[in-house]
Amino acid sequence: MSLNRRSFLKSSLAAGTALALPVPAFAGDVLNVALIVPSPAADVGWSHTLELGTKALEAKYGDAVKVTLLENIAEGPDADRIMNKTVADGNTFLILGSFGYMEGGLKLAKAHPEVSILHASGYKTAPNFSPFGARYYQGTYLMGMAAASLSKSKKLGCVGAFAIPELITSINAFTLGAQSVDPAIEVSVVWVNSWFDPASEQQAAKALISQGVDVIFSNAQDTPSVIQTAEEAGVYAFNLNSSMKTYAPTKYLGVVGTDWAPYFLQSVEAHLAGTFAGASAWLSMADKCVFVADWNPDIPADIVAKITETEAAIESGAFSPFTGPITNQDGAEQVAAGVTLGDDMILSMDWHVKGVTTPLPK
């Protein structure tokens, strides 16, 4: 079932004082799951991929699980009110699909210990509150290798949603992967400061193309605007989360995809067994969460072989994209030779590698 913010708030007004009433952990023998996402769960993008993860729950449990999708929910008071109502309605497993839902979700978790909550992209935990994310940088490093092999201008571009560590790491790894093939590669970035703004994304892509960029990274956009614009201009492009190949039949470079199903299934199983324990999950290729797919046939065979070899090394843990020496934008050594950045340093990354020409917003 899919509801939008307006229709859901109508029903919440009708519910009145229901928020204050105690809620059983289950309604009969059915596990009620609520997925709340910040953008429309269309045919592509972040919200769509989270929804696909819940389909695995329905496939495994059948009528014993009921998933309610609440899409296009803006961060803020509305989201907090909607979260509370899902619990009042008997949902005991929540998946919160936006960083901005963190504080409201954490407050809800503390008030309802019988409820288990997964929270995307956050960093706070509680006994029944687990943040989760993906190591996109593992895949964007590989995409950088492919991009460099196809670029004639040696200028790559990125349309980014927000300048947060998760997206900065993806850009840095993309740049490092490209430079492993061609050290002369440079990367320009345009930040649109939105997860879902088709018009701004299109304008940003056009601006990059006008600068001579011939491969574009659509970094955390929930629409195919960047991919479509690149296709129309004859420029290669790739994106995160779910395949957008249908929007770029000739110039689609590939996708750094995410499969949330294994994590969602594991978490629901723990909830049902009474063993759910809040903990941060930063999922990787080894966890079968991050993957690369839909490679463009234009990529040279020798580069495909190198990508395949590097992918295996990343998945096995034999190689990390953030192993030094790495120099930052200012020309200073950021990571010494032979040193691999730990998760804490990657998760808090607030600097760009040499070759990214656009300064970070202040």
Steps between C-alpha positions, in 0.01 A plus 500: 500500500630848417389823666621855458545759772165675452278192512692357792467818705125500436479157657725608786260783585216251506703282732500778757622374836608163367866605528478484875359150515716192565570296187544122483814369334294317239157528350396136511769289334599771253820701527423856397792680336505870407744642245524880504695670220571864407426482126257324269573129475485500123670255263856606587704659777560482874140463619427244229798291611387503863154391387657213306669391823160465668374285210738232625315503833168450323649223287629311804216550747200536270182596685686493831649841422329821388715783366364855489692743279484868591674698228596861436512579874690821569741505793367690800183508712284319242744211488508476880119499517478233230758280673299515821179414323653194333573365847154593621363302205684187615821510297780351709777511240588833337744584221577872493646597165658840560776650713264774619269247666769414755405707805127430473565131442737474794246666730235257379730202556566602860127541566412163344754229585274240337561664160814434291619782274749510213621849407676584173823700503496601865756448773308474828403167653271369775414144609220492239636758252754410229648739242601348166682611188692372201866523403423658165864604468594139424293513183574859400874419495427240233278743309787748504722243328239454227439874465869577451526237228221669299570867567659694215503837678648361824224698674247309710208651686270432793154631585478456877202527733662628822864548602491238776769238572306218334496685168847651538650153542321384185645790299850453639499128422364573151789741445763260637369217286514720191852616582615139537434474125591856398680722758408813303127463570318791669152501655260795532204492741169686506299472823122535461422477875203273447425129479221559251509801268480398133531853362811588704658164421446554128648851515803372693565227244475749214743734678756219534459399136556860391835486681616205289411221744437176312411261786260596782439341838140549622573486872190420709230644273164330521409596143648405162540866398880493492506167316251618238680832448831320449346257251355784297840671491689184409679490836551191715337496845445271798310517827448342840242256640294367210548458128394788274613328182159538335548878512836483320509206259832596336700709750421331831836422663350280771356502851644479849201314637380410846309192609348555844312170506761293692529764772126553530438125520768453764362789705139378485608150598676645806191706586275194483745299710523776760873542439501832312787715628564853382833533319648691208511307172722632221442244232740406223563282199594219736156537665337466156353847540714705259543378143585633153298410194387601150852576379507680166638281218721791386738444794825351361557132573828561684327745735214256559761243606663751737160597645412135558831439675466811716139416590609160627777660708258752652243231582761277663647787701837476326465857366336821619449804276624714788851360530781758480677685377207740454539876455222748574379792290755733656788276400575373851541132578177383660573128519855366517626228269387154612247638750132411462241733646285351776122515496491790744710716268298404192166560673608852599674592173479876439773548239549429132787318335733668253333513162160612628504862381189626681547623860266356760221737611572679826 
